[in-house]
Amino acid sequence: MNIFSFSAHFESEEACKNHFKEERDKVGVLCKRCSHTEHYWIKSRWSYECKKCRSRTSLRSGTIMQSSNLPFLIWYKTMFLLSTTKKGFSSKEIQRQLNLKRYEPVWAMVHKLRKAMGQREDRYTLEGMIEMDEGYFTIEASAQDHKTQKAGRGSKTKSNVMVMAESTILEDIETGKVERQCRYFKAKVLDDHKADGTDQSLRESINGEQTIVFTDKSTSYINIADYVEIHVTEKSNEQTTKETLKWVHIAISNAKRNFTGTYHKIKRKYLQLYLNEFVYKLNRRYFGDKIFDRLVIASITGI
């Protein structure tokens, strides 16, 4: 979807609200009082009324737009900007593009969308052949870092991120050439380098009974063989990076370049949200116009 088709479909607040209602009707509405699923629609109130207990649910209630005073049109424009660009936009740039006076509501809106993206990704697990490695992302130094490292204001530090890539082997029938193609990715911020944190993140992200996991010989990966079908380890070197763990390192490199070129600074407690956006769009790189519609659905179910 380009800017012209977006403007044609969503030219007004009411157009956005009608579309949001159509998508929410497809998902379904659950009464917050009695959990009933059948409702009347009250157009004058833009609300659902439960057929059983008569409790009302506003169009925003139960979605990430709940408690937000920003118009639907602003939310839709923001979803369009986030979903139609590879690099994305900082909250400050979105504020400028939409000509909004206050920064804080924009910042909160964008992070809610990133959280919804992450919750959508958490529904799926990786299977088959999986590459896994860790990358260090530059983040703003915390107050604790300032104390322990005597760092100055505005200084930076590193945060460890585990990245996984679901790959598959393809063979060219005519030439016999074999290469690995990548399907889906996951990225999780780790608290430390210990095996327990790595194990938990991996187990939440994969279908362990049907996976072959490729890693280097890091001591953080000593338990992986206990809960996957096969764990293959190779000594970390240039060849391993280019071949065995190729897609993981491409993803890490692209994410770092994306963050550096788009955001002024990232705090550690928000790093996972930025990774959510990057991975969400990466996993939907072939969706085309549908990625916007999927983000609207994520905003409905992602609270």
Secondary structure by P-SEA (a helix, b strand, c coil): ccaaaaaaacccaaaaaaaaaaaaaaaccccccccccbbbbbccccbbbbcccccccccccccccccccccaaaaaaaaaaaccccccccaaaaaaaaccccaaaaaaaaaaaaaaaaaaaaccccccbbbbbbbbbbbcccaaaaaaccccccccbbbbbbbbbbbbbbbcccccbbbbbbccbbbbbbccccaaaaaaaaaacccccbbbbbbccccccccccccccbbbbcccccccccccaaaaaaaaaaaaaaaaaccccccccaaaaaaaaaaaaaaacccccaaaaaaaaaaaccc
